[in-house]
Amino acid sequence: MSPAEEASDPASPGQVDGSARGTDPDDLTERVIASEVIYRGHHLEFRIDSIERADGSLATREIVGHPGAVAIVALDEADRVLLVRQFRVAAGQALLEIPAGTLDVDAATGTIEDPDTAAARELEEETGYRADEWRRLASFWTAPGFATELMHLYFASGLRPAHEGRLGPDDDERLQLERIPWRDAVASAERGEFADAKSMVGLLWLGRSREVDTTPAPEPEPGAKRVVEATFPMRIADVVRANMAYTRNSRGAFFFALILGLSAAVAYAGGDLIWPIVGSVFLVSILTGVVVAPFVWFQMRKRPELFEKRSKIQADERGLRYVSSLGSGVYAWSSFKRVRERGGFFFLDSGIGSNIFVPVRAFDPEALARFRRLLLDAGFSPDGHPVRPR
């Protein structure tokens, strides 16, 4: 039961429990007796349902209405799983997922699209492929505590490119198609490396259907050997300086500063003196990273309990273990897209979320040399360009 349900769950005045009224105390039925829609969007509606239990007590439930969705485990001729990477605002990061989408609803009649039709459409829109063979695997509720979304899971094979009349993604979708050998994809799901529930369900089903043991052999966690180990206090100044360093070395910030500088130059050539001065100030603040400093400081000062605590990093040839009040985890080197040393910090970028940053000051000279060697052996050069791993 959700906290919202518990908070809205008192028995009505004057009512008694089921045993006192002679009703079956094991009857869990809840009957909707009234419903108030408070918002209706393009796909979702938000409503408050008033319910009556079998014992006569009343309560309310906060419900998100959803027409349902489809998800597809698609396997190409090379036995690779087709996956799409897209940014999910609710999760705050880009996620790697199996193709999926919401069932369309006819605005005039309210008719909900047939899941079989929707599955073929979503596969073509998100991957550019059509399938000759389809199998409906299962249907499951994604969040039955508060949402009516029923997910229909399919397996698709016999893939062929959709050339003529191909359906494309929706206008608001930005997708990257990735193909991963099915054994690798299933093994990643077994290790818990997928953060998307429907993808985990689909890939775990794929592994079981292929009757293969994908459980990785027991092996030490990354960082367990402690080839390099360092502790340091996390300070607000570190977070501010790290964000400034990251901004200074961001390509997006560089191109924005370039456009700003050009516009200021054009304005100056046209005789305008105000904009060139203002633009130059902004240009310098972006190039130095100062532009983000007040925003980061303002946010971090609200959380004083996060700082001045000891943070720790342990690293070896497999990866690292990072423990900090800002976030902790165990990471294999392969989970990082890029590692850079900038502005007194190491930035370890996974490519799908926030960077892990470690101050260079955390290491003594000997540990710093070993850490840089581990990075180089893992395929990361100090300037961020990949090198061949040793």
Buried (B, 14 or more C-beta within 10 A) or exposed (E): EEEEBEEBBEBEEEBEEBEEEEBEEEEEEBEEEEEEEEEEEEBBBBBBBBBBBBBBBBBBBBBBBBBBBBBBBBBBEEEBBBBBBBBEEEEEBBBBBBBBBBBBBEEEEEEBBEBEEBBBBBBBBBBBBBBEEBEEBEEBEBEEEBBBBBBBBBBBBBBEEBEEEEBEBEEEEEBEEBBBEBBEBBBBBBEEEBBBBBBBBBBBBBBEEEEEEBEEEEEEBBBBBEBBBBEBEBBBEBBBBBBBBBBBBBEEBBEBBEEBBEBBEEBBEEEEEEBBEEBBEBBEBBBEBBBBBEEBBEEBEEEEEBBEEEBBBBBBBBBBBBBBBBEEEBBBBEBBEBBBBBBEBBBBBBEBBEBBBBBBEBBEEEBBEBBBBBBBEBBBBEEBEEEEEE
